């Protein structure tokens, strides 16, 4: 349940940062490649000398009017071939289906993979280690195509919408970030893959009323909280013979999850992470690919839940190997902080990052020089900096840039640890980037360095950070943007942006903070105080206790923290306590409803978008991770659901939901609306026909939503000082 509102608020900024990430390093780490002007180019460091690797002419199929539009690309291990991904289509939230072409960089021969298969049906195509074959998924089956003979071999034939080979069902993708579901073996002779059996999962039926005269169902295999997940198998197929071996993994596959799986380097073994149904026990298991035998090498438990790799990496894929596969890095909160451990294949571990701080992200393991790089911020949980620590655990962590500018620093590090693309922003400073020598953090170009840009920058400190202590003794951090020409003798309306659940935080010292993309105009110029606070349970690097205080108490602990912080803020002399509003999207929509319903004395107006009105209606992986199983503690789900407290509404509510939302189903809206009607609570309701969770499809949708939001806010929480 991601916070769509946050993504929308800073779309342009995030796009800039994503583009900075979309570079591919050469194997030696001395150059990077990227798409540019419809071609693939390389830049050699430190000179930034540009070379064109793949031209538009090479990307032009015979008889085509224009070259292929390159969405992404990969090179074979020997750099002799390129795999081009194009003509992409969205699967749920990601463009993971499309067409793949192979370009021979020696002969310039270009041909399309998967001949005879439906257009834009191929997924996750990957070269074999020797570059002679490509494997891919199409229509839920796994195939291998020989690049010399062009012959296509099916490794699975039973794939359907609900029997899924080599990729995942809706909930694995949404809540575990699992999309690519197969792996080539190191010797290229086998492929290990997930098989997800969604035939045991009930379809949730959405109704499409807009695309034809007669309505029709849109089915989604969607396990509601309390329903058992799709059972899985980890299978290994021999590419030559097609023979498949099942890994004999302990535990009921319909009561456990496998969110990670990779080959152990230079072996015929596979390593997996298995979570139990509640996601509070994690096992690391080694599987013998040739026999299916398995061995558990490490087990970890938590009273709340255990996060997976998505929380500290860009994706779930990959295993952080050392010593050619004899050791690896692992991340755990077992001592109260998110720390990096080194572990061998017998489960023996060594703590590397010692101290009362959390690591946030691991951008590089520089084994040759004996370091692992990670980001974090021990002194200020709202910021982010780069550190490194010795892989042998012999030294304390070191900041890579001492006295770094205050804010958020992100890095894309070269594999050899020599160079990096460094990005910086803060709540009051727009993103800026530079290329650096990592050893001393010196810029490759002083003229284009961040320090040079900052020296000439006049900073408008419109976003202010603050702290309040609630009557419960909880220290809450927040930000606010005061009205233009602020007069401390006047009282102003205050509008809060809220999320409040474990998937996202709103209070960070990064660009985009303090912006409201749903509002037409400038809230500060119009005379609003715009603000946000983060409660316990949000994923800030403030330690395990902060993050997991919300366990089994979503809709209770987070809501009280928010309300008690606002209770303190209402004491500020320039806050008009008769004009207090709150808005949020997705989990933030749920928080908005709960704040209005549970603490009506503090908020007069709320705008809720795409909210979970009833926690029993959301998916099992997310809701059970943070709330437990409703069969055991149903009262917690009921107590935390807005529908339970809807009868208490006394303020102004605008409730918005897309009827085609496959994530937070429109069912939530209708249940909540019924409850409000039952108690004669008056409100305004806007359903967006056939729109998804992001409410962006269709001509005029975003303009309409922004206008609706802005007009309702101005009408019910008028701007301006008094």
Buried (B, 14 or more C-beta within 10 A) or exposed (E): BBBBBBBBBBEEBBEBBEEBEEBBBBEEBBBBBBBEEBBBBBBEBBEEEEEEBBBBEBBBEEEEEEBBEBBBBBBBEEEEBBBBBBBBEEBBBEBBBBBBBBBBBEEEEBEBBBEEBEEBBBBBBBBBBEBBBBBBBBBBBBBBBBBEEEEBBBBBEEBEBBBBBBBBBBBBBBBBBBBBBBBBBBEBBBBBBBBBBBEBBEBBEBBBEEEEEEEEEBEBBBBBBBBBBBBBBBBBBBBEEEEBBEBEBEBEBBEBBBBBBBBBBEBBBBBBBBBBBBBBBBBBBBBBBEEBEBBBBBEBEBEBBBBBBBBBBEEBBEBBBBEEBEBBBBBBBBEEBBBBBBBBBEBEBEEBBBEEBBBBBBBBBBBEEBBBBBBBBBEBBBBBBBBBBBBEBEEEBEBBBEEBBBBBBBBBBBBBBBBBBBBBBBBBBBBBBBBBBBEEBEBBEEEBBBEBBEEEEEEEEBBBBBEBEBEEEBEBBBBBBBBEEBEEEBBBBBBBBBBBBBBBBBBBBBBBBBBBBBBBEBBBEBBBBBBBBBBBBBBBBBBBEBBBBBBBBBBBBBBBBBBBBBBBBBEBEBBBBEBBBBBBBBBBBBBBBBBBBBBBEBBBBBBBBBBBBBBBBBBBBBBBBBBBBBEEEBEBBBBBBBBBBBEBBEBBBBBBBBBBBBBBBBBBBBBBBEBBEEEEBEBBEBBBBBBBBBBBBBEEBBEBBBEBBBEBBBEBBBBBBE
